[in-house]
Amino acid sequence: MRGDITQTPSNVAMKVRQRVTLPCAGDSIMGFMQWELVYEEFHLEQPISYGPTLLDRFKDKFSLNKDGGQFALVFKSPVLNDGGTYRCRDMADAVKCHGDAEIIVFGKTYFSQSGH
């Protein structure tokens, strides 16, 4: 249970609705891994998962791929405002090692106005 990240996520530019996986792996057991959305300007992290479980409010947006020792975050169908900094954190030791990835979502969002 050392708490080191052995594979970090990479920056990604993705299209709207494009399914994308952010890889991550650590050398501790999965129960100590966590994904977060980072708001750097406010010095805040919003947990997406606690251990191997996604928080309920994120289950429609993401899934976790835990095959083969991975702890990957899968974007099911991203929208423009899903861009930001995502952090994979290994919580096993006091240092709390992590890897960050900047995500950019691009594409068109269509709006319809009824009656026109």
TIZA-246035 format. One record per residue: y, z, x of N, C-alpha, C in turn; residue in one letter. Coordinates in pm, 1 decimal. Last residue first. Example, Ala and Ser with C-alpha at 12.3 -4.5 7.8 and 13.67 -1.06 7.14 Angstrom:
<zabas>
<<-225.0 708.0 1285.0> <-106.0 714.0 1367.0> <3.0 787.0 1290.0> S>
<<-569.0 780.0 1319.0> <-450.0 780.0 1230.0> <-330.0 780.0 1320.0> A>
</zabas>
This chain:
<zabas>
<<2790.9 -3430.8 -4032.3> <2862.8 -3536.1 -3956.8> <2769.1 -3640.6 -3906.1> H>
<<2644.0 -3231.2 -4151.4> <2741.5 -3302.2 -4233.9> <2818.8 -3408.3 -4158.7> G>
<<2615.2 -3011.8 -3874.9> <2566.0 -3058.6 -4005.0> <2680.0 -3125.9 -4082.5> S>
<<2608.2 -3101.9 -3548.7> <2695.7 -3045.6 -3651.4> <2647.7 -3100.2 -3784.7> Q>
<<2417.7 -3015.0 -3265.1> <2437.1 -3098.7 -3383.5> <2527.2 -3024.4 -3482.1> S>
<<2406.9 -3041.8 -2917.0> <2445.4 -2964.2 -3033.6> <2459.5 -3059.6 -3151.0> F>
<<2212.0 -3043.0 -2626.8> <2265.2 -3116.4 -2741.1> <2292.7 -3021.3 -2855.1> Y>
<<2252.4 -3022.9 -2289.0> <2221.7 -2944.5 -2407.6> <2288.7 -3014.3 -2523.8> T>
<<2125.1 -3174.0 -2001.1> <2212.3 -3180.4 -2117.9> <2160.9 -3088.0 -2226.2> K>
<<2109.0 -3025.7 -1671.1> <2064.4 -3115.0 -1777.6> <2161.6 -3109.5 -1892.5> G>
<<1992.7 -2755.7 -1463.6> <2086.1 -2862.2 -1498.6> <2024.5 -2951.3 -1606.5> F>
<<1987.5 -2446.0 -1316.2> <1929.9 -2525.0 -1424.9> <2033.8 -2629.7 -1464.2> V>
<<1912.1 -2287.8 -1018.8> <2012.3 -2369.7 -1087.3> <1938.7 -2451.0 -1192.7> I>
<<1845.5 -1985.9 -863.3> <1795.4 -2085.9 -956.7> <1913.9 -2155.5 -1023.2> I>
<<1771.2 -1834.7 -562.3> <1879.6 -1882.2 -647.6> <1825.9 -1996.3 -732.6> E>
<<1562.1 -1564.5 -489.9> <1572.9 -1709.0 -507.3> <1688.9 -1738.1 -601.2> A>
<<1455.8 -1304.0 -263.6> <1544.4 -1356.9 -367.5> <1537.8 -1509.2 -371.5> D>
<<1228.8 -1043.8 -205.2> <1265.6 -1180.6 -175.8> <1345.5 -1234.9 -292.5> G>
<<1196.9 -707.8 -71.4> <1214.9 -806.7 -177.1> <1243.2 -944.5 -119.7> H>
<<1090.5 -367.7 -27.8> <1107.2 -503.6 22.3> <1119.8 -601.5 -93.2> C>
<<1149.0 -72.4 -35.7> <1148.9 -165.5 -149.0> <1181.7 -307.4 -104.0> K>
<<1151.3 150.9 121.7> <1238.3 40.1 160.9> <1251.9 -61.1 46.7> V>
<<955.6 321.1 21.9> <1096.3 356.8 1.7> <1190.9 241.8 33.7> A>
<<694.9 110.6 -123.4> <748.8 209.2 -29.3> <898.0 228.4 -51.0> D>
<<626.8 -53.9 -341.8> <527.9 40.0 -288.2> <583.8 141.1 -188.5> A>
<<755.5 -255.0 -477.6> <806.6 -119.3 -495.1> <721.1 -13.0 -425.4> M>
<<867.1 -559.7 -403.4> <748.4 -477.8 -384.3> <795.1 -333.2 -379.1> D>
<<1023.7 -799.4 -608.0> <1035.8 -675.2 -531.1> <900.0 -605.1 -523.1> R>
<<1194.3 -1090.1 -646.4> <1059.4 -1034.6 -647.8> <1062.6 -913.8 -555.0> C>
<<1473.7 -1192.9 -825.9> <1423.7 -1112.1 -714.9> <1280.9 -1065.2 -742.9> R>
<<1701.6 -1450.9 -889.4> <1578.9 -1382.5 -930.1> <1519.3 -1314.9 -807.8> Y>
<<2016.5 -1544.6 -988.6> <1938.5 -1493.1 -876.8> <1821.1 -1413.2 -930.4> T>
<<2053.6 -1834.9 -1205.5> <2094.6 -1707.4 -1147.8> <2007.8 -1669.7 -1029.4> G>
<<1994.9 -1994.6 -1523.3> <2028.5 -1998.9 -1381.5> <2073.4 -1861.9 -1333.4> G>
<<1972.4 -1985.5 -1791.4> <1868.5 -1916.0 -1715.5> <1892.6 -1921.9 -1565.0> D>
<<2156.1 -2141.1 -1926.7> <2198.8 -2007.2 -1886.3> <2088.5 -1924.4 -1821.1> N>
<<2009.3 -2381.9 -1981.3> <2116.1 -2378.4 -1881.4> <2150.3 -2237.7 -1835.2> L>
<<1659.0 -2291.2 -2007.0> <1782.6 -2345.5 -2061.9> <1892.4 -2324.4 -1957.4> V>
<<1306.6 -2346.7 -1941.1> <1439.7 -2293.4 -1911.7> <1552.2 -2367.3 -1982.9> P>
<<1027.5 -2270.8 -2037.9> <1111.6 -2380.9 -2084.7> <1257.5 -2340.4 -2064.7> S>
<<894.5 -2084.0 -1861.1> <822.4 -2163.8 -1959.8> <901.2 -2287.7 -2002.1> K>
<<878.8 -1999.1 -1535.9> <978.6 -2031.5 -1637.4> <910.0 -2125.0 -1736.2> F>
<<683.0 -1756.1 -1390.8> <679.4 -1891.5 -1446.2> <785.7 -1903.7 -1555.0> V>
<<648.4 -1583.2 -1096.0> <722.7 -1586.7 -1220.9> <728.6 -1731.5 -1267.9> L>
<<358.2 -1454.7 -929.1> <455.9 -1561.3 -951.4> <519.3 -1550.3 -1089.4> A>
<<201.6 -1310.8 -745.1> <276.5 -1242.1 -849.5> <393.6 -1333.5 -885.3> F>
<<-130.8 -1367.7 -613.4> <8.3 -1404.2 -640.2> <69.6 -1309.9 -742.3> Q>
<<-398.1 -1321.7 -588.4> <-307.5 -1232.4 -517.9> <-160.4 -1265.0 -535.5> G>
<<-516.7 -1516.9 -758.9> <-530.2 -1524.6 -613.0> <-432.9 -1438.0 -535.8> G>
<<-287.9 -1501.8 -1031.2> <-410.7 -1555.2 -972.3> <-405.4 -1551.4 -819.7> D>
<<-79.9 -1427.3 -1187.7> <-131.7 -1326.6 -1095.2> <-262.5 -1371.2 -1031.5> K>
<<202.1 -1534.2 -1322.2> <78.9 -1590.5 -1268.3> <30.2 -1495.3 -1160.4> N>
<<370.9 -1448.2 -1616.5> <337.6 -1410.3 -1479.4> <205.2 -1474.8 -1441.0> L>
<<627.9 -1619.6 -1800.3> <493.7 -1563.3 -1790.1> <472.7 -1527.6 -1643.4> S>
<<931.3 -1629.2 -2000.2> <854.8 -1628.0 -1876.1> <709.4 -1589.9 -1899.1> F>
<<1041.9 -1633.0 -2259.8> <1101.5 -1713.4 -2152.6> <1010.2 -1733.3 -2032.8> K>
<<905.2 -1456.8 -2421.6> <922.0 -1594.0 -2468.9> <972.7 -1687.2 -2359.2> D>
<<918.4 -1214.7 -2280.8> <787.5 -1279.3 -2298.6> <797.7 -1422.4 -2350.1> K>
<<1144.8 -1063.4 -2254.8> <1132.7 -1180.8 -2167.9> <1003.2 -1258.6 -2189.4> F>
<<1129.9 -841.0 -2416.8> <1241.8 -933.1 -2440.3> <1234.4 -1060.0 -2355.7> R>
<<908.3 -696.2 -2311.6> <898.4 -770.2 -2438.0> <1008.4 -874.6 -2455.0> D>
<<849.2 -741.9 -1963.5> <916.5 -668.8 -2070.4> <917.3 -757.2 -2195.2> L>
<<526.5 -811.8 -1830.1> <660.6 -857.9 -1866.3> <718.9 -766.4 -1972.4> L>
<<335.6 -628.2 -1600.5> <365.4 -652.3 -1741.5> <509.5 -698.5 -1760.5> T>
<<262.2 -527.9 -1350.9> <205.3 -656.5 -1392.6> <239.6 -696.4 -1536.1> P>
<<570.9 -366.7 -1298.3> <434.7 -387.4 -1253.6> <386.0 -521.6 -1306.3> G>
<<773.1 -480.7 -1531.1> <740.3 -352.8 -1467.5> <595.2 -363.5 -1426.8> Y>
<<1001.7 -756.2 -1532.1> <866.8 -700.3 -1544.4> <864.8 -561.8 -1482.6> S>
<<1268.4 -773.8 -1524.7> <1200.0 -870.3 -1609.1> <1057.8 -820.8 -1633.9> I>
<<1547.1 -557.2 -1484.1> <1402.6 -579.5 -1471.3> <1352.9 -682.9 -1571.7> P>
<<1843.2 -645.6 -1350.1> <1779.9 -634.2 -1481.5> <1630.7 -658.5 -1463.8> Q>
<<2059.6 -493.4 -1126.2> <1935.1 -567.9 -1139.4> <1877.1 -539.9 -1277.5> E>
<<2398.8 -507.2 -1012.2> <2297.4 -464.6 -1107.9> <2173.4 -552.4 -1097.7> L>
<<2655.3 -563.4 -907.9> <2561.2 -480.4 -831.1> <2453.4 -422.0 -922.1> H>
<<2810.8 -748.1 -1028.4> <2813.2 -613.8 -1087.3> <2723.4 -515.3 -1012.8> F>
<<2763.6 -974.2 -882.6> <2902.5 -934.3 -901.6> <2915.2 -793.9 -959.5> E>
<<2482.1 -1003.9 -899.3> <2545.2 -960.1 -774.3> <2687.0 -908.4 -795.0> E>
<<2243.5 -945.1 -1090.0> <2384.3 -974.2 -1119.2> <2466.1 -919.8 -1002.3> Y>
<<1914.6 -1062.5 -1094.4> <2017.7 -992.1 -1017.9> <2156.5 -1040.7 -1059.0> V>
<<1622.2 -990.1 -1254.4> <1735.2 -1082.1 -1256.7> <1852.1 -1005.9 -1197.6> L>
<<1301.3 -918.8 -1109.4> <1431.9 -877.2 -1161.5> <1527.1 -995.7 -1164.0> E>
<<960.7 -819.8 -1097.1> <1059.9 -926.5 -1098.0> <1186.9 -874.5 -1163.0> W>
<<744.0 -620.6 -892.8> <837.1 -629.3 -1004.8> <927.7 -749.9 -985.6> Q>
<<450.2 -440.7 -790.7> <536.2 -557.9 -783.1> <623.8 -564.1 -908.3> M>
<<265.2 -242.4 -815.6> <389.6 -208.1 -748.1> <485.7 -326.4 -735.7> F>
<<38.0 -344.0 -924.4> <112.0 -248.4 -1003.8> <245.2 -209.2 -943.3> G>
<<-87.5 -493.3 -723.1> <3.1 -558.6 -817.9> <86.4 -461.9 -899.2> M>
<<-79.6 -328.7 -402.3> <-146.5 -364.0 -527.0> <-43.8 -414.1 -627.9> I>
<<80.9 -497.6 -125.4> <39.3 -378.0 -198.7> <-29.8 -422.0 -327.2> S>
<<177.0 -723.6 -6.7> <52.4 -668.3 46.0> <13.6 -535.7 -18.5> D>
<<279.0 -990.5 -230.6> <302.5 -873.1 -147.1> <171.0 -815.4 -100.5> G>
<<432.3 -1293.9 -335.9> <311.5 -1215.2 -307.3> <351.7 -1099.8 -216.9> A>
<<550.8 -1559.2 -535.9> <577.5 -1432.2 -469.4> <443.3 -1364.2 -446.4> C>
<<700.4 -1861.0 -663.5> <591.7 -1785.9 -601.3> <640.6 -1654.3 -541.7> P>
<<807.1 -1964.5 -966.3> <859.6 -1902.6 -844.5> <748.2 -1820.7 -781.4> L>
<<753.6 -2263.0 -1139.7> <694.6 -2137.5 -1095.2> <762.1 -2091.3 -966.9> T>
<<869.3 -2434.1 -1430.3> <878.6 -2409.7 -1286.1> <820.8 -2272.3 -1255.3> V>
<<907.6 -2681.5 -1666.0> <827.3 -2563.4 -1632.1> <825.1 -2549.5 -1479.6> R>
<<1210.9 -2781.4 -1794.6> <1111.3 -2811.1 -1691.4> <1037.7 -2682.4 -1654.5> Q>
<<1421.4 -2733.0 -1969.5> <1286.2 -2742.8 -2026.1> <1178.5 -2779.4 -1924.6> R>
<<1654.6 -2869.2 -1748.3> <1633.7 -2799.2 -1874.5> <1493.7 -2833.0 -1925.6> V>
<<1539.7 -2891.6 -1409.0> <1594.3 -2950.3 -1530.8> <1569.4 -2857.3 -1648.8> K>
<<1628.9 -2695.3 -1119.6> <1534.1 -2744.3 -1219.3> <1607.7 -2803.0 -1338.9> M>
<<1634.0 -2600.9 -793.6> <1716.2 -2668.0 -894.8> <1618.4 -2731.4 -992.5> A>
<<1561.2 -2301.5 -621.0> <1512.0 -2414.7 -698.9> <1623.7 -2468.2 -787.5> V>
<<1471.6 -2109.3 -332.4> <1575.0 -2160.3 -422.0> <1523.2 -2286.2 -492.5> N>
<<1152.6 -1937.3 -333.6> <1252.1 -2027.8 -274.7> <1354.2 -2067.9 -379.6> S>
<<998.9 -1611.8 -288.3> <1036.7 -1727.6 -369.7> <1143.9 -1809.6 -298.6> P>
<<774.6 -1521.0 -18.7> <899.5 -1505.5 -93.1> <926.8 -1629.7 -177.9> T>
<<495.4 -1344.5 68.4> <542.0 -1477.6 29.2> <664.1 -1459.9 -58.5> Q>
<<484.4 -1079.2 133.9> <415.9 -1173.2 223.1> <446.7 -1318.6 189.1> T>
<<667.6 -792.4 140.2> <656.4 -920.3 71.2> <595.1 -1018.9 170.6> I>
<<520.0 -469.5 174.1> <586.0 -585.0 234.2> <565.6 -708.1 146.3> D>
<<388.4 -228.8 111.2> <511.5 -264.6 43.0> <587.5 -378.0 105.8> G>
<<142.8 -97.0 172.8> <256.5 -96.7 263.5> <387.2 -130.6 195.6> R>
<<-119.6 0.0 82.0> <0.0 0.0 0.0> <125.7 0.0 86.2> M>
</zabas>
